[in-house]
Amino acid sequence: MNLIIDQGNSAAKVALFDGNTLVKVFHEEALTEVFLWSIVQEFRPEAGIFCSVKDVTDYQSFKLLKSFYRLDYRLPLPLTIDYQTPQTLGMDRVAAAVGAAAQKPATHLLVIDIGTAMTIDYVTADGVYKGGNISPGVELRFKALHRFTGRLPLMDEQGEIPPLGYDTETAIRSGVIAGIVRELDSYIDEYKKNQDISAFLTGGYAFYFESKLKNAIFADENLVLKGLNEILKYQQQ
């Protein structure tokens, strides 16, 4: 059994894998020693990997595992990283890329993760991670419009999204959601001009946007976790 931990900006996912099989996923607002201790005691994982976009905490529970890895740019990977500053590259982006490449090997990939930030990364068919782009995610866009203007209300994605907003609320909602849809479709269209490509969508809004895109896309909310498990298995070879 493998223990997989993905610490994001706003929440953490903790998963258990039996080989390639995802056994269980826990969603936690904040990791605690008590919670991790209970997982280790109940499921008895032998190996683990920890990926964090925040400062790394030294949890004592990790010492109970036979082998444990913190994912950073120095850890061997099943992909080649072609990025000028690998030490600043978000390891969650790398994990998502690895997860996509494991499902679609020998394929050009666009890997889109919509969380607090929205990332769009490109992986070549021969397994080279070439980098990508970062922009604000859904909630950040809504919050920015509210915080940095005098009168715009704080909105969310729930509600009508007309082609053209007919009042301030629908104008904000359509601007944010339709803007992201057009942004993503344009990226996919651009890469499809010169090559066959598969696009993956992950993050908290994966299934929300899957049905809104005109391009076919693979939605997998656990893509980062699957990628981390692949990276952990790679260390064990």
Backbone as CSV, one residue per row, in Angstrom:
resi,resn,N_x,N_y,N_z,CA_x,CA_y,CA_z,C_x,C_y,C_z
1,MET,0.844,-1.190,0.000,0.000,0.000,0.000,0.886,1.249,0.000
2,ASN,0.544,2.211,-0.867,1.274,3.467,-0.957,0.432,4.612,-0.405
3,LEU,1.081,5.487,0.351,0.444,6.675,0.897,0.853,7.868,0.042
4,ILE,-0.144,8.559,-0.522,0.099,9.666,-1.436,-0.524,10.930,-0.846
5,ILE,0.278,11.999,-0.749,-0.207,13.242,-0.147,0.046,14.403,-1.093
6,ASP,-1.025,15.098,-1.436,-0.948,16.281,-2.288,-1.467,17.475,-1.489
7,GLN,-0.540,18.327,-1.030,-0.905,19.521,-0.266,-1.017,20.702,-1.221
8,GLY,-2.240,21.158,-1.469,-2.465,22.286,-2.356,-2.493,23.595,-1.607
9,ASN,-2.881,24.662,-2.318,-2.941,25.985,-1.701,-4.039,26.103,-0.665
10,SER,-5.179,25.461,-0.923,-6.325,25.652,-0.044,-6.777,24.383,0.668
11,ALA,-6.282,23.222,0.262,-6.692,21.961,0.896,-5.670,20.885,0.554
12,ALA,-5.826,19.742,1.211,-4.927,18.615,0.977,-5.743,17.387,0.588
13,LYS,-5.149,16.581,-0.294,-5.699,15.276,-0.631,-4.733,14.215,-0.140
14,VAL,-5.278,13.206,0.507,-4.483,12.075,0.972,-5.102,10.820,0.369
15,ALA,-4.290,10.027,-0.313,-4.812,8.852,-1.006,-3.999,7.617,-0.646
16,LEU,-4.645,6.472,-0.808,-3.992,5.182,-0.621,-4.142,4.391,-1.914
17,PHE,-3.017,3.873,-2.404,-2.993,3.055,-3.614,-2.510,1.659,-3.279
18,ASP,-3.153,0.675,-3.884,-2.674,-0.699,-3.859,-2.188,-0.993,-5.269
19,GLY,-0.893,-0.877,-5.494,-0.382,-0.951,-6.850,-0.871,0.249,-7.642
20,ASN,-1.603,-0.015,-8.753,-2.164,1.059,-9.556,-3.596,1.406,-9.162
21,THR,-4.147,0.686,-8.210,-5.551,0.857,-7.836,-5.694,1.905,-6.741
22,LEU,-6.486,2.918,-7.018,-6.793,3.944,-6.017,-7.814,3.376,-5.048
23,VAL,-7.407,3.204,-3.804,-8.248,2.550,-2.796,-9.148,3.550,-2.093
24,LYS,-8.588,4.691,-1.698,-9.354,5.646,-0.904,-8.719,7.024,-1.003
25,VAL,-9.583,8.064,-0.991,-9.114,9.448,-1.014,-9.752,10.210,0.137
26,PHE,-8.932,10.951,0.862,-9.406,11.814,1.942,-9.157,13.271,1.546
27,HIS,-10.112,14.130,1.830,-9.967,15.563,1.586,-9.896,16.271,2.944
28,GLU,-8.829,17.014,3.164,-8.624,17.691,4.432,-8.295,19.163,4.186
29,GLU,-8.906,20.047,4.957,-8.558,21.468,4.847,-7.130,21.714,5.306
30,ALA,-6.718,20.964,6.330,-5.352,21.117,6.840,-4.860,19.760,7.353
31,LEU,-3.663,19.391,6.958,-3.081,18.154,7.463,-2.680,18.318,8.917
32,THR,-2.917,17.290,9.704,-2.492,17.288,11.103,-1.770,15.983,11.401
33,GLU,-0.935,16.015,12.409,-0.221,14.811,12.823,-1.201,13.723,13.264
34,VAL,-2.263,14.121,13.968,-3.256,13.152,14.446,-3.921,12.439,13.274
35,PHE,-4.307,13.202,12.244,-4.963,12.594,11.084,-4.015,11.630,10.369
36,LEU,-2.784,12.061,10.090,-1.842,11.208,9.385,-1.510,9.953,10.190
37,TRP,-1.383,10.120,11.491,-1.105,8.972,12.359,-2.237,7.942,12.255
38,SER,-3.482,8.411,12.233,-4.622,7.496,12.143,-4.631,6.751,10.810
39,ILE,-4.248,7.427,9.726,-4.204,6.778,8.415,-3.119,5.702,8.390
40,VAL,-1.949,6.044,8.907,-0.838,5.088,8.913,-1.162,3.876,9.785
41,GLN,-1.796,4.112,10.919,-2.118,3.018,11.824,-3.207,2.109,11.249
42,GLU,-4.175,2.682,10.552,-5.286,1.877,10.024,-4.898,1.097,8.779
43,PHE,-4.190,1.746,7.841,-3.948,1.121,6.541,-2.544,0.523,6.396
44,ARG,-1.645,0.864,7.274,-0.294,0.307,7.292,0.422,0.422,5.939
45,PRO,0.467,1.598,5.339,1.205,1.734,4.080,2.697,1.541,4.322
46,GLU,3.391,1.006,3.316,4.816,0.775,3.435,5.648,1.912,2.857
47,ALA,5.095,2.590,1.852,5.839,3.658,1.179,4.945,4.874,1.023
48,GLY,5.575,6.041,0.904,4.784,7.255,0.772,5.528,8.342,0.018
49,ILE,4.754,9.304,-0.481,5.328,10.465,-1.154,4.490,11.685,-0.805
50,PHE,5.175,12.816,-0.642,4.528,14.046,-0.188,4.857,15.159,-1.170
51,CYS,3.819,15.788,-1.711,3.976,16.909,-2.630,3.253,18.103,-2.034
52,SER,3.939,19.238,-1.940,3.329,20.406,-1.321,3.700,21.669,-2.078
53,VAL,2.694,22.543,-2.268,2.962,23.862,-2.853,3.240,24.882,-1.752
54,LYS,3.170,24.432,-0.496,3.437,25.290,0.647,4.770,24.899,1.277
55,ASP,5.097,25.551,2.375,6.280,25.159,3.129,6.113,23.735,3.632
56,VAL,7.183,22.958,3.598,7.125,21.553,3.968,7.177,21.396,5.486
57,THR,6.245,20.609,6.015,6.209,20.303,7.447,6.792,18.908,7.682
58,ASP,7.515,18.736,8.734,8.141,17.458,9.050,7.212,16.660,9.962
59,TYR,6.304,15.898,9.364,5.363,15.089,10.136,6.062,13.818,10.631
60,GLN,5.895,13.540,11.900,6.537,12.381,12.498,5.982,11.063,11.941
61,SER,4.730,11.078,11.470,4.107,9.862,10.944,4.863,9.308,9.751
62,PHE,5.522,10.184,8.993,6.254,9.731,7.823,7.380,8.768,8.200
63,LYS,7.900,8.908,9.409,9.015,8.073,9.838,8.590,6.623,10.085
64,LEU,7.285,6.371,10.130,6.781,5.016,10.328,6.790,4.206,9.037
65,LEU,6.979,4.857,7.896,6.977,4.163,6.619,8.366,3.594,6.316
66,LYS,8.392,2.482,5.589,9.671,1.876,5.225,10.457,2.769,4.268
67,SER,9.732,3.440,3.367,10.376,4.385,2.455,9.454,5.572,2.242
68,PHE,10.053,6.757,2.215,9.257,7.972,2.095,10.040,9.012,1.304
69,TYR,9.325,9.721,0.417,9.971,10.705,-0.449,9.194,12.019,-0.422
70,ARG,9.927,13.103,-0.417,9.344,14.429,-0.646,9.630,14.799,-2.088
71,LEU,8.608,15.132,-2.815,8.800,15.434,-4.225,9.364,16.833,-4.401
72,ASP,10.565,16.920,-4.954,11.134,18.192,-5.377,11.887,17.959,-6.679
73,TYR,12.508,18.990,-7.200,13.103,18.916,-8.534,14.302,17.973,-8.602
74,ARG,14.817,17.539,-7.454,15.976,16.651,-7.453,15.594,15.174,-7.502
75,LEU,14.333,14.862,-7.306,13.907,13.465,-7.292,13.829,12.931,-8.729
76,PRO,14.360,11.722,-8.987,14.254,11.139,-10.334,12.804,10.989,-10.773
77,LEU,12.543,11.272,-12.042,11.178,11.287,-12.558,11.067,10.439,-13.826
78,PRO,9.871,9.920,-14.112,9.667,9.182,-15.361,9.508,10.098,-16.577
79,LEU,9.527,11.418,-16.386,9.542,12.389,-17.469,10.854,13.168,-17.445
80,THR,11.255,13.695,-18.589,12.375,14.615,-18.663,11.850,16.039,-18.509
81,ILE,12.463,16.822,-17.632,12.003,18.178,-17.376,12.856,19.163,-18.171
82,ASP,12.233,19.830,-19.131,12.906,20.846,-19.940,12.343,22.209,-19.527
83,TYR,12.860,22.730,-18.428,12.351,23.954,-17.796,13.556,24.696,-17.236
84,GLN,13.652,25.979,-17.518,14.880,26.707,-17.171,15.101,26.841,-15.669
85,THR,14.034,26.865,-14.889,14.178,26.982,-13.431,13.415,25.841,-12.752
86,PRO,13.926,24.604,-12.831,13.212,23.464,-12.249,12.994,23.601,-10.751
87,GLN,13.858,24.355,-10.075,13.714,24.523,-8.633,12.495,25.374,-8.261
88,THR,11.950,26.126,-9.218,10.752,26.934,-8.950,9.495,26.320,-9.552
89,LEU,9.639,25.203,-10.224,8.493,24.564,-10.876,7.608,23.883,-9.841
90,GLY,6.311,24.152,-9.903,5.367,23.521,-8.984,5.316,22.018,-9.205
91,MET,5.603,21.259,-8.182,5.673,19.815,-8.329,4.300,19.191,-8.567
92,ASP,3.238,19.889,-8.207,1.907,19.387,-8.529,1.688,19.394,-10.040
93,ARG,2.274,20.375,-10.729,2.197,20.418,-12.186,2.933,19.225,-12.792
94,VAL,4.093,18.913,-12.235,4.861,17.765,-12.714,4.088,16.472,-12.468
95,ALA,3.501,16.337,-11.289,2.764,15.120,-10.954,1.573,14.925,-11.890
96,ALA,0.859,15.997,-12.201,-0.265,15.891,-13.129,0.212,15.461,-14.505
97,ALA,1.353,15.995,-14.934,1.914,15.615,-16.228,2.290,14.131,-16.250
98,VAL,2.886,13.657,-15.168,3.256,12.243,-15.070,1.999,11.371,-15.096
99,GLY,0.955,11.797,-14.372,-0.289,11.035,-14.359,-0.916,10.937,-15.728
100,ALA,-0.887,12.029,-16.485,-1.444,12.014,-17.836,-0.611,11.137,-18.762
101,ALA,0.720,11.259,-18.672,1.609,10.471,-19.531,1.484,8.976,-19.256
102,ALA,1.202,8.610,-18.012,1.027,7.192,-17.689,-0.240,6.633,-18.326
103,GLN,-1.269,7.468,-18.457,-2.529,7.020,-19.053,-2.497,7.076,-20.576
104,LYS,-1.751,8.029,-21.121,-1.658,8.194,-22.570,-0.181,8.269,-22.987
105,PRO,0.531,7.144,-22.920,1.956,7.175,-23.289,2.131,7.409,-24.782
106,ALA,3.309,7.939,-25.141,3.653,8.187,-26.544,2.633,9.086,-27.230
107,THR,2.135,10.069,-26.477,1.114,10.995,-26.991,1.474,12.411,-26.571
108,HIS,1.304,13.369,-27.469,1.443,14.769,-27.078,0.286,15.127,-26.153
109,LEU,0.600,15.850,-25.068,-0.408,16.105,-24.033,-0.491,17.575,-23.660
110,LEU,-1.707,18.046,-23.414,-1.947,19.281,-22.683,-2.589,18.888,-21.366
111,VAL,-2.018,19.340,-20.282,-2.504,18.987,-18.955,-2.969,20.262,-18.265
112,ILE,-4.268,20.346,-18.006,-4.887,21.552,-17.454,-5.359,21.258,-16.039
113,ASP,-4.914,22.061,-15.100,-5.292,21.904,-13.691,-5.957,23.199,-13.229
114,ILE,-7.235,23.104,-12.860,-7.967,24.283,-12.418,-8.210,24.182,-10.923
115,GLY,-7.366,24.876,-10.175,-7.516,24.964,-8.733,-7.485,26.422,-8.327
116,THR,-6.749,26.737,-7.263,-6.576,28.140,-6.891,-5.975,28.910,-8.058
117,ALA,-4.974,28.326,-8.693,-4.444,28.830,-9.959,-4.842,27.865,-11.065
118,MET,-4.813,28.339,-12.295,-5.068,27.481,-13.444,-3.754,27.314,-14.205
119,THR,-3.323,26.077,-14.369,-2.076,25.804,-15.073,-2.368,24.987,-16.331
120,ILE,-1.612,25.279,-17.381,-1.733,24.562,-18.647,-0.325,24.155,-19.063
121,ASP,-0.057,22.863,-19.082,1.287,22.368,-19.330,1.311,21.425,-20.532
122,TYR,2.453,21.404,-21.195,2.616,20.619,-22.422,3.688,19.552,-22.215
123,VAL,3.357,18.321,-22.643,4.288,17.192,-22.577,4.364,16.571,-23.967
124,THR,5.579,16.355,-24.458,5.748,15.774,-25.787,5.525,14.266,-25.757
125,ALA,5.314,13.700,-26.940,5.047,12.269,-27.047,6.222,11.418,-26.571
126,ASP,7.420,11.986,-26.614,8.581,11.232,-26.132,8.907,11.521,-24.666
127,GLY,7.930,12.089,-23.930,8.061,12.200,-22.487,8.884,13.353,-21.986
128,VAL,8.810,14.494,-22.668,9.526,15.682,-22.217,8.512,16.737,-21.769
129,TYR,8.632,17.143,-20.524,7.794,18.227,-19.998,8.424,19.553,-20.432
130,LYS,7.670,20.344,-21.227,8.212,21.545,-21.832,7.827,22.829,-21.101
131,GLY,7.015,22.735,-20.063,6.573,23.940,-19.363,5.136,24.276,-19.700
132,GLY,4.725,25.475,-19.331,3.335,25.860,-19.562,3.046,27.243,-19.025
133,ASN,1.768,27.517,-18.831,1.317,28.841,-18.402,0.515,28.760,-17.118
134,ILE,0.520,29.863,-16.378,-0.225,29.966,-15.114,-1.096,31.209,-15.166
135,SER,-2.355,31.057,-14.772,-3.252,32.206,-14.656,-4.157,31.987,-13.444
136,PRO,-4.924,33.002,-13.032,-5.800,32.831,-11.863,-6.882,31.783,-12.111
137,GLY,-7.210,31.036,-11.071,-8.302,30.078,-11.148,-9.655,30.760,-10.997
138,VAL,-10.700,29.962,-10.926,-12.068,30.482,-10.909,-12.303,31.412,-9.722
139,GLU,-12.049,30.934,-8.521,-12.337,31.733,-7.328,-11.473,32.982,-7.278
140,LEU,-10.230,32.888,-7.699,-9.362,34.065,-7.706,-9.899,35.145,-8.637
141,ARG,-10.452,34.753,-9.759,-10.992,35.739,-10.699,-12.210,36.445,-10.109
142,PHE,-13.090,35.674,-9.504,-14.256,36.291,-8.860,-13.822,37.230,-7.723
143,LYS,-12.903,36.749,-6.892,-12.463,37.551,-5.743,-11.740,38.815,-6.186
144,ALA,-10.929,38.725,-7.237,-10.191,39.893,-7.708,-11.142,40.976,-8.209
145,LEU,-12.186,40.584,-8.941,-13.156,41.562,-9.440,-13.858,42.283,-8.285
146,HIS,-14.121,41.528,-7.221,-14.795,42.121,-6.060,-13.845,42.992,-5.243
147,ARG,-12.646,42.474,-4.998,-11.716,43.157,-4.090,-11.122,44.420,-4.692
148,PHE,-10.822,44.389,-5.967,-10.091,45.504,-6.572,-10.979,46.461,-7.360
149,THR,-12.282,46.398,-7.115,-13.212,47.376,-7.691,-14.061,47.957,-6.572
150,GLY,-14.737,49.026,-6.875,-15.502,49.692,-5.832,-16.875,49.107,-5.584
151,ARG,-17.519,48.572,-6.641,-18.921,48.188,-6.481,-19.267,46.790,-6.974
152,LEU,-18.370,46.095,-7.591,-18.720,44.780,-8.119,-18.891,43.778,-6.985
153,PRO,-19.998,43.030,-6.985,-20.249,42.072,-5.896,-19.385,40.825,-6.051
154,LEU,-19.238,40.094,-4.941,-18.520,38.822,-4.970,-19.459,37.749,-5.500
155,MET,-19.094,37.126,-6.590,-19.933,36.126,-7.238,-19.252,34.754,-7.189
156,ASP,-20.000,33.739,-7.636,-19.414,32.421,-7.847,-19.999,31.852,-9.129
157,GLU,-19.664,30.606,-9.431,-20.064,30.011,-10.706,-21.503,29.518,-10.734
158,GLN,-22.172,29.521,-9.582,-23.518,28.984,-9.508,-24.535,29.993,-10.041
159,GLY,-25.265,29.607,-11.066,-26.281,30.482,-11.631,-26.207,30.523,-13.145
160,GLU,-27.044,31.354,-13.731,-27.141,31.438,-15.184,-25.870,32.037,-15.781
161,ILE,-25.484,31.481,-16.940,-24.311,31.975,-17.660,-24.744,32.249,-19.108
162,PRO,-25.374,33.389,-19.352,-25.839,33.709,-20.711,-24.670,34.109,-21.608
163,PRO,-24.847,34.057,-22.939,-23.781,34.501,-23.851,-23.340,35.932,-23.588
164,LEU,-24.310,36.789,-23.255,-24.029,38.167,-22.861,-24.743,38.450,-21.549
165,GLY,-24.003,38.926,-20.561,-24.626,39.237,-19.288,-25.677,40.320,-19.443
166,TYR,-26.827,40.129,-18.818,-27.918,41.111,-18.900,-28.047,41.939,-17.630
167,ASP,-27.229,41.659,-16.627,-27.123,42.480,-15.428,-25.722,42.276,-14.871
168,THR,-25.389,42.963,-13.772,-24.015,42.902,-13.271,-23.623,41.493,-12.849
169,GLU,-24.548,40.782,-12.195,-24.213,39.442,-11.716,-23.928,38.482,-12.858
170,THR,-24.803,38.473,-13.879,-24.558,37.566,-14.998,-23.373,38.028,-15.843
171,ALA,-23.126,39.330,-15.876,-21.966,39.833,-16.615,-20.666,39.324,-15.995
172,ILE,-20.593,39.331,-14.669,-19.405,38.826,-13.975,-19.274,37.318,-14.173
173,ARG,-20.379,36.609,-13.945,-20.331,35.152,-14.041,-19.974,34.706,-15.460
174,SER,-20.609,35.299,-16.451,-20.310,34.931,-17.833,-18.901,35.344,-18.221
175,GLY,-18.469,36.504,-17.734,-17.118,36.953,-18.047,-16.068,35.995,-17.531
176,VAL,-16.233,35.527,-16.300,-15.254,34.621,-15.698,-15.335,33.226,-16.314
177,ILE,-16.516,32.635,-16.313,-16.648,31.248,-16.759,-16.458,31.117,-18.265
178,ALA,-17.158,31.951,-19.037,-17.005,31.876,-20.490,-15.589,32.261,-20.903
179,GLY,-14.982,33.177,-20.155,-13.601,33.554,-20.453,-12.654,32.382,-20.290
180,ILE,-12.820,31.599,-19.234,-11.973,30.425,-19.024,-12.228,29.382,-20.109
181,VAL,-13.494,29.158,-20.456,-13.820,28.181,-21.497,-13.140,28.553,-22.809
182,ARG,-13.255,29.810,-23.196,-12.632,30.247,-24.447,-11.105,30.179,-24.367
183,GLU,-10.579,30.485,-23.199,-9.129,30.408,-22.998,-8.628,28.986,-23.209
184,LEU,-9.329,28.021,-22.591,-8.893,26.632,-22.691,-9.090,26.083,-24.100
185,ASP,-10.242,26.360,-24.707,-10.476,25.870,-26.066,-9.459,26.444,-27.047
186,SER,-9.067,27.695,-26.840,-8.104,28.301,-27.755,-6.734,27.645,-27.616
187,TYR,-6.330,27.306,-26.405,-5.061,26.594,-26.213,-5.086,25.246,-26.931
188,ILE,-6.184,24.497,-26.718,-6.274,23.166,-27.325,-6.287,23.282,-28.845
189,ASP,-7.065,24.220,-29.375,-7.121,24.419,-30.832,-5.741,24.747,-31.395
190,GLU,-5.004,25.598,-30.702,-3.696,26.016,-31.183,-2.729,24.833,-31.279
191,TYR,-2.722,23.978,-30.262,-1.812,22.839,-30.279,-2.258,21.765,-31.265
192,LYS,-3.557,21.680,-31.521,-4.064,20.681,-32.459,-3.784,21.031,-33.916
193,LYS,-3.370,22.254,-34.185,-3.107,22.655,-35.565,-2.002,21.831,-36.206
194,ASN,-1.003,21.477,-35.436,0.193,20.845,-35.999,0.443,19.423,-35.522
195,GLN,-0.428,18.885,-34.637,-0.159,17.556,-34.088,-1.413,16.978,-33.467
196,ASP,-1.430,15.662,-33.379,-2.479,15.004,-32.606,-2.141,15.185,-31.132
197,ILE,-3.126,15.551,-30.355,-2.867,15.849,-28.949,-4.036,15.389,-28.091
198,SER,-3.741,14.920,-26.911,-4.772,14.577,-25.931,-4.725,15.601,-24.805
199,ALA,-5.888,16.048,-24.375,-5.966,17.057,-23.314,-6.579,16.443,-22.064
200,PHE,-5.943,16.707,-20.926,-6.430,16.252,-19.629,-6.846,17.457,-18.801
201,LEU,-7.898,17.272,-18.047,-8.402,18.322,-17.164,-8.498,17.757,-15.759
202,THR,-7.915,18.454,-14.791,-7.970,18.006,-13.408,-8.165,19.200,-12.490
203,GLY,-8.203,18.945,-11.192,-8.470,20.000,-10.225,-9.927,20.003,-9.797
204,GLY,-10.238,20.868,-8.863,-11.576,20.900,-8.283,-12.686,21.233,-9.261
205,TYR,-12.349,21.895,-10.360,-13.358,22.286,-11.341,-13.304,21.430,-12.604
206,ALA,-12.654,20.282,-12.556,-12.460,19.467,-13.757,-13.794,19.090,-14.409
207,PHE,-14.690,18.516,-13.638,-15.943,18.049,-14.220,-16.884,19.204,-14.537
208,TYR,-16.731,20.314,-13.836,-17.559,21.487,-14.127,-17.271,21.994,-15.538
209,PHE,-16.000,22.054,-15.916,-15.642,22.593,-17.225,-15.637,21.543,-18.331
210,GLU,-15.590,20.268,-17.979,-15.520,19.217,-18.996,-16.669,19.340,-20.000
211,SER,-17.880,19.563,-19.506,-19.044,19.617,-20.389,-19.165,20.942,-21.132
212,LYS,-18.392,21.947,-20.744,-18.491,23.271,-21.357,-17.506,23.475,-22.512
213,LEU,-16.476,22.639,-22.585,-15.479,22.784,-23.634,-15.953,22.114,-24.917
214,LYS,-15.670,22.728,-26.050,-16.058,22.127,-27.332,-15.089,21.006,-27.709
215,ASN,-13.888,21.050,-27.200,-12.903,20.014,-27.481,-13.090,18.814,-26.565
216,ALA,-12.849,17.627,-27.109,-12.878,16.422,-26.283,-11.726,16.468,-25.296
217,ILE,-11.990,16.051,-24.072,-10.992,16.176,-23.018,-11.192,15.057,-22.010
218,PHE,-10.102,14.620,-21.369,-10.184,13.598,-20.327,-10.204,14.298,-18.967
219,ALA,-11.305,14.202,-18.255,-11.413,14.817,-16.942,-11.088,13.787,-15.871
220,ASP,-10.162,14.116,-15.000,-9.739,13.199,-13.941,-9.332,14.033,-12.736
221,GLU,-10.194,14.092,-11.734,-9.918,14.926,-10.571,-8.779,14.388,-9.716
222,ASN,-8.387,13.140,-9.944,-7.305,12.528,-9.153,-6.016,12.375,-9.954
223,LEU,-5.854,13.171,-11.002,-4.695,13.025,-11.876,-3.381,13.265,-11.131
224,VAL,-3.340,14.261,-10.256,-2.115,14.539,-9.494,-1.781,13.366,-8.575
225,LEU,-2.785,12.828,-7.914,-2.556,11.685,-7.026,-2.024,10.488,-7.808
226,LYS,-2.588,10.236,-8.970,-2.127,9.119,-9.793,-0.696,9.350,-10.270
227,GLY,-0.396,10.596,-10.609,0.961,10.911,-11.014,1.955,10.731,-9.879
228,LEU,1.575,11.142,-8.687,2.446,10.957,-7.526,2.688,9.478,-7.258
229,ASN,1.652,8.668,-7.434,1.842,7.227,-7.248,2.800,6.660,-8.289
230,GLU,2.715,7.163,-9.526,3.657,6.731,-10.561,5.097,7.134,-10.211
231,ILE,5.241,8.342,-9.676,6.577,8.798,-9.285,7.125,7.965,-8.137
232,LEU,6.261,7.610,-7.192,6.686,6.769,-6.076,7.111,5.387,-6.580
233,LYS,6.332,4.819,-7.478,6.691,3.508,-8.040,8.018,3.581,-8.803
234,TYR,8.257,4.699,-9.438,9.506,4.891,-10.180,10.728,4.849,-9.255
235,GLN,10.570,5.331,-8.022,11.663,5.281,-7.047,11.921,3.869,-6.577
236,GLN,10.912,3.009,-6.680,11.012,1.663,-6.144,11.529,0.653,-7.167
237,GLN,11.774,1.090,-8.396,12.257,0.167,-9.429,13.682,-0.276,-9.164
